[in-house]
Amino acid sequence: METTDDQLLDNPVWSALTTVHAAKAQGASHAKRYRKEFLSFIACDHTAANPLEALQSWINEGESFYLVGELPPLPANWEVTFELPCAQMVLREMMELPVKTPVEISLLTVADRADMYDLVNRVQPGYYNLDTPSLGTYYGIREEGRLVAMGGERMRMTGFTELSAIVTDPAYTGRGYAQQLITRLCRQHAEEGITSMLHVSIANERAIRLYEHMGFVTRREIMFRKIAKS
């Protein structure tokens, strides 16, 4: 696997928007955002003075968005409305775990977008837009034609790809579906020579235990902040 620079993960949105996902970005030289249809995430170069002022014209009045990691000075008309402490976890060594109930995993396409959006926003709302799947590859599991579990890629930067939208319909938890989806994605990353990483709420102890069993280790705690522009 290629040598990677873990420091990219200290400011992951900025690292993504200035490397692999540069074509998905809008903004200025020291501050950028994902185009709104993809993801409501912004980021900046923390070495610049008051970098977020440069994003004023790229964000609508009344719009809410997320900033991950260090909090730079905010423009006067911006306000933090919610904070979510997360564990940033990196896959160091893939652990092969027994599978409870092997199921068929399908590559999700544009035709699945509505079902994907519905599932994620029923289980884990707020961090996923209709066109978020355009950021990477997504896989799903269906039962009787209904999408009941999915997982895919969100932020992608040099050497790292973030797993995201790993959700299971509450009626289908406990069957190992998330484990199988994560395994599929991590094997794909290994074949591509990149490192899998993810973010998970510190409060989600069940998910953290699963990730640890699969070989992920916590690199650091990192804050997801929701911000509103008035």
PyMOL commands that set and color helices and strands:
alter all, ss='L'
color gray80, all
select helices_A, chain A and resi 6-10+12-17+22-24+51-58+110-123+132-135+170-172+177-192+205-213
alter helices_A, ss='H'
color red, helices_A
select strands_A, chain A and resi 25-27+31-34+41-44+64-68+78-91+106-107+138-143+146-157+160-168+195-201+216-229
alter strands_A, ss='S'
color yellow, strands_A
deselect
rebuild
show_as cartoon
